[in-house]
Amino acid sequence: MDCGFPRDFHRYGLDLVRCFSCGLELRSLNADDDPLSEHIKNCSSTCAFLNELAGVNQIREAINAAIPPEPAEGVMIRFRLPGGTTLTRRFSPTMSMDQDNQSGDLFDDMQILEQQNDELTGPDHRPTSVSCLPPVPRSIPLHRLERDHGHALDSPSATDPPPASANGENSPFVLIQVRRSSLISDLLAHFENDDERHVHVEVIGEQAVDNMGVFRDVLTDFWTDVIGRYFEGDVEAVPVVSPSVTENMWRAIGNVFVRGFLQAGYLPLQFSVASIARSLFGDVSLEMLMQSWLATLGGYKRKLMTRMLAGGFTHDDKDDLVDVFDRYHVKEMPNAGNVRRLAQRCASVMCVEQALYPLTIMRLERLRSSFDSIESLTNTLRSLRPDGRKIAAMITAEIANPQQKRVVQFLRQFIKSAYDQLLRNFLRFCSGSDVVNFSNIYINFVHLRGLARRVVAHTCSVTLDLPTSYNSYNEFSNELQQQLNSDFWEMDFA
């Protein structure tokens, strides 16, 4: 993919590859041919991917010149188990895990940690097997390691230098380097300034060319963490004033919001709809305000307030209602006649008054020209929400035989029947994103069997390498579900 073609044609023995950007097709390449050279030779002036790659490489060379060389003793690999426990070991660039003198201790430690996790999560939540990793020289592609969220991670140490984001002022885009261990602070440090240039993201310790897949993945992790730390709410969340969040941080969070939508079409779905709409249009309907407030409440409180607003007030619920209203400093005693008015007051406090300062600093109104109306905003948010039927309809494949047709039918059936969390896992797996900000999921058919059989995702081009050797839907569904629910995914960001 670093040459513009979304898969390795030598590995799968195909005779045709196509550039995802300019559509160039190359046929009958020999094993000693260089696809990148052929790509440049045929369309270097018209391919957007090659033009951006040239600029990225120039910037990366300048940045790398300022970063101390990587340690010669090897790479650091971090293993993550389902209960959240992590285990870190360093491996020699020339040794496999079996050859490393710590490998025995490593698997002993992993076995102990698995037993500890069984006590917390049960053995059925653990991946069915932990296979031995291949040799891990520093220069291998990202998908040969597995990233965080279930991947072994080549993790920089705490003593690594901070990421560089200095690029030429005349460059039409900017290359940002971030670390998984400090993703929020690294992104906020760059986005403190109102830089409107196109963003490319490079994760230190991960080898990938960002053609939107890395940026989508980083945006997803960023907003998950930011909303968990600095927002308040359940299904929807509202930014709230906190001593730990400075004005510069809110400004940078707003810049990430704006740049993420303009460049990647990404909007964090947990961000309160009423808060976004009020920032863009200055006012929102009372109905939207109430819906957003109810969505910020936890399960029982949301059910309670929904029932109260539908006319189900009882005196037995008075104490619970007082607890809800007291959270928003509404001291009036609730009754059947005033419960709706008090709820509206709570909604105004939560979604308008408490969020006023952060939203003012974030300046989301910069996206006003992107939406004709509040209805346009809500339609956009609705289109970004994962839906099994919609995602299944995005599957795009050139089917040449019955085996390929059968496995595509298996995949569509799997997507349509997936429960919410499994569907989000699938979406993140194939695109790097937790929202539907792409139009197609492309399929490459591969011939893998036995222990080597698995689905591989290429997030930049939203392409899946799909084995055709499955004999039944149950066989396909069980393997893919285990893969998505395990803590080891195979993804390629390039």
N, C-alpha and C positions, 0 to 999 in steps of 0.2 A: 504493500500500500504506500510505502514511501516513494514509489515511482508513479503513483497515480492510479494504479490498478487495484481493485479491492480484494484481490486474493492471489495466492502463490500458484501460478499455473503449472510450475514444475512439480510441485507437491501432489497435485491432483491429476496431472496428466492431461489437462485440457489443451485444446489447440487454439483457443481464442480468449483474449482478454480485452476489456473495454474500460477506458478511463471514465470515472464517474463524473468528471467535470466537463471535459470537452467532447467526450464520446468517441475519441480515437480508438480504433480497433487494430490490434496486432495479431497476426496469424503465423503459424508455422515457425515459431521462435525456437532456436536451438538452446541447449542447456548452457552454452557459454555466451549467449547473447545478453546484453545489458538492456533491460526494458527501459530504464530511465534515460539512457542515451538515445534509444530509438524514439522514446516519447518526445524528448527535446528536439531531436532531428526533424520530426514530422510536424510538430505544432507548438513550438516553444513560444511563439508570439501571440497565440490565441488562447492558450489554456490558462485559465485563472489559477488553477492549482499550482502549475509550474511557476507562474509569475510570483505567487505568494510564497512558494517554497524557496525561491531564490532569495527573497527578502528575509524570510525567517532564518535561513542558514547564515546570512551575513550578520544578522543581529545575534544569533546564537554564538557565532564565533567570537564576537566582541565581548559577550557576556562571559563565556567560558574562559576567556583570557584573564578575566579578573577573579575567577574562582580557583582556589587551590586544587591541585590534582587529587583524584580520588585515592584512597588508601590502597597500597599495593597488596595488602594481605588478604583482600577478597571483598565480598559484599555481605551486608547484613540482611538476613532473611527473617521476617516476622511471621509467625503462624498464629492464626486467630481461631479459637474454638467457639462453638455455638453459645456458650454461657457468657462470652465476652472476654475470657481470659486470653492473654497473649503470651507467646514464648519467642524469644529472639536468640538467634545463633549467627555467628559469622562463618562463612565458607570460603575456601581458597578458590581463586579463579580457575585453577586447573584441576580441581578435584570434584568428583561427584559426592553426593551426600554419603554414599556407602564408604567412600575412601577417606572421608574426613575423620580425624581422630576423635571428634566429639559426637559422631553420629549415633553411637550407641547410647550415650547420655541423653541426646536429643530425644530419641524415640522413647526412652524410659520416662523422661519428663513429660512428653506428650501423653503417654499412657496414663500417668498419674493425673494430669490435668483433665483428661477425658473422664476419668473416674470421678473427679471432683465435679465436673460439669454434669455427669449423670445424676448426681445427687440433687442438682438444682433444676435440671431440665428434663431428665429422663433419658435413657439410652436411645429412644426412638428419634430424638431430635438431633442426634449426631450423624454426620456423614457416614455412609455405610463402610467406607474404607479410607485409609490415608495412604496414598501411593508414594513411592520414592520419587523425589524430584530428579530431573536430569542434571548433568553438569551445568553450572551457572556462571560462565564467564561474563565479564562486565558488559560485553558488547552485544549480548543476545537481545532479540526483540522483546517488547513488553509482554506479549502474550505467552512467552515461555516461562515467565514468572506469573504469579497471580497477584492482582492488586488488592488493596484493602477492600472491605466488603466481601471477604471471602477469598482473598488472594494473598499469596505470600508476597511480602512487600520488601523491595530493596530500600530500606529506610535510612535516610540521612541521620546522623547523630545530632545530639543537641549542640554540638560545637560547630556544626556546619555554618558557613556564612549566611547572612540573610539573603533572600532572593533579590536578584537585580531586575529592575524595570526601566533602566535608562536606555532610551532608544533615540535615534536621530529625530530632531524636531520636524524635519521635512518628510519623514516617513509617513505613508498613509495608514500604517497600522503600528501597534505597539506589542512587543513580546513581554509577557509577564511570567516570572518564575515564582512558583509557590511550593510549599512543602505540605504534605498530607497532615503532618503533626501540628501544623499551625496555619491551617487554611484560612480561617477567618482573619487573623491579624495580618497575614501576607496580602490578601486581597484588599482589605481595608486600607493598608498602607499605600497601595497604588492608587486606589479610587478616591483618596482624599481630595485629589485634584480633578477638576472637571475636564478630563481628557476625553474628547469625543471620537478618537480614532478607533479603527477596527482592532479588536483584541485577539491575540493568539496567546494561549496559555501553555506553559511547559511545567510539568510537575517534576521537581528535583528527584532524581533516582529512578524515574520512569522514562523509557525511551519511546516516544510517540510524536508524530507530526500532527499538530492540531488543525484539522480541517472541520472544526465545529464539535467533533465527538468529545474531545478533552474538555472544551469549554462547557458543553452541556453537563458533563459529569461533575465538573468543579462547581458549577452553579447549583446543581442538585444538592451536593454536600453542603455548600455554603448556606443555602436557605434553610435546609433542615436544621443546621446548627444554630443559625441566627434566630430563627423563630423559636426554637427550644430555649434559647438563653434570654432573649430580649423582648419577646412578645408574650402575650397572655391570652389563652383561649384553648379550645379543644378542636373541633372540626375547622373552625375559623379562629384566627388569632389577631390581636391588635397590638401595635407597638406601644409600649408603656415607658414612662419616664423612670429612669433608674440611675442611681449615683455612679454605677459602673460604666455607663454609656455616655461618652462625651459628645459635644456638638459635632466635632469632626467625624466621629464614628457614625452618627446618624446621617451626616452628609455623604459619607462614603457608601453607606448602605443604600441610600437613594440612588447614587450613581450606579451601583451594581444593578439595581432594579431596572433603571432606564436602559443601560447598556445591554443587559441580558435580554430585554424584550426587543430592542431595535436590531440587535445582531443575531440572536438565536431564537427569537419568538418565544422566549421563556417568561412565564409569570408564575410566581409561587402560589399554588392553589390554596394554601392555608392562610394566606394574607386576607384579612377581612375585606369582603367585597364592598361593603358600605364605606370603609375607610379609603379604599382606592378610588371609588366613585366620587366621594366627597372631595378628595384631593384634585381630581380631574375636572369636575363640573361645578364645584362650589356648594352643592346641596344635593340631598338624596331624599327619596320618599320615606315616609314614616314606616311603610311596609318593608322596604329594604333594610332600614335601620333595625327593625325588630327581628327580621330573619337573620341578620348578621349577629345580633346580640345573642339570640337563642343558640346559634351555632357555636358561640364561644363557651357556652355552659357545658359542664360535664354531663354524663349520661342521665343520672337521676334528676338533677336539677332541670335539665332540658325537658325531660318528660313531664316533670311537675309543672313547669311554667307553660308548656304547650297545653296541658289539660286545664290549667287555670284560665288561660286566654280563650279557651273554647267553651267557657262557662261551667267548668267542673269544680268551682270553689266549694270547699268544705271547711268547717272549723277545725277538723283534725289536721288539716294541712297548714294551719296558721303559723305554727312554730317554724316549720321548714321555710315558709315564705319569708318570715322575718329574717331568717339566716341569709336568704338570698338577697333581700333588699338591703340589709345592713352592710353587705359587702360594698355597695355603691353609695353608702352614707344616706340612704333613704330611710328616714326614721318613722314615717307615718305608719300606723297600724293598718295592715291590709284587711280588706273585706270584699264581699262580692261586688260592691259598687265602685271601688277605686283600684282594684287589682290591675286593670289594664293601664290606667294612667300611671301607676307606680312603675309598672314594667317598662313603659315608654320612657320614663325618667331614667331608669337604670340603663336602658339602651343608649340614651343620649350621653350619659356619664361615661360609659365604657367605650363606645365607638367614636365619639366626637371629642368630649372634653379631655379625657385621659390621653387620647392619641394626638391631640392638637399640636403639641410642641414637636414630637418626633416627625409628624407628617409635614409640618411647616419647614423643618430643616431639610427633609428628604427631597422636597420639590418634585413630587411625582407629576405635577401639572405639565412638566416638559413633554409628557406623552400625550397631551391633549389633542394634538393634530392627528394622532394615530387612531382616534375613535370619534365617530360622528355623534354618538349619543351614549347614554348609559346602557341602552339596549345593545349597542354595538360592543361595549365592554363585556356585558354579561354573555353575549353570544361567543365572544372570543374565549372567555374563561370556560364556557361549556364545551367548546371545541377542543380545549386542552385537557379536559378530564378523561382519564382512561375509561374506555368502554369496550367490552369484548367484541361486540359486533363490528364496531368501527375499526378496531385494530385488525380483526380477522380480514376485513375487506381491503386492508392495505397490503396484504401479502401479494408480492409480484414475482412471478416465476415463469421461465420459459420451459414448459414441460415437453419432454421428448419421448417418454415411455410410461407404461402403466405404473412402474415402481415409483417414479417421481410424482405422478399424479396422486398415488395413494398416500405418500408421506406428507404432501401438501394438505391433503384432506385431514390427515391426523393433526397437523399443526393448527389448522383453522378450528377444528373441533376442540382442541386443547384450549385455545385462546377464548373461545366463546363460553366454555364451561368453567373457566378459572375463577376462583373466588377473588375478592378485591386485592388482598395482599399479594397473592400469587401473580395476579395480572400486573400489579405495580413492579414486582420483581422481574417479570418478563420484559416489561417496558424498559426498565433500567438496564437490564442485561443486554438488550439488542441496540439501544440507542445512547446509553449513558444518562438518560433523562427520566424524570418521573412524571413528565407531562407529554402529551402528544403534539410535539412541535415539529413534526416531519410528516411527509405525505405517503411514503412507501416503505415497506420492509422487503428488501430484495433477497432472493434465495439463490444460493449456489449449491448445487447437488454434489455431494462427495461420497466416496466409497470407503467407508470405515466400518470395521466389524469388531466384535469382541470387546476387550477392555479399552481399545483405542476409540471406540465409538462414542461421540458426544457432539453436541451442537456448539459451534464456535461463533461468537459475535464479533463483527467489525463495526464499531460504534460510529465512526466518521461517516461512512457510507450507509449506515443502518442496513447491514447485510448479514445474513446468517448462512454459515456453512452447514447444510442439512444432510445428514447421512440418509441413504435410501435403503438401508438394510433392515428396517423394522418390518416385522411380519404381522403385527397387530397393533390396534390403537392402545390397548392396555400396556403393551411393552413400551411403546413410544411415550405414553403419558407418564408411566412410573419413572422412567429414566430421566425425562426432562424435569419432572417435578422434583425429583431428588437433587438434580443439578441446580435448580433455582433456589431450593430451600437449604442447600448445603452452604457451608462457608468457603467453598472453593469454586469460583467461576473461571471459565476461560474466555477472556475478552481481548480484543485487539483494538487499540485506540487509533491505530494508524491506517 
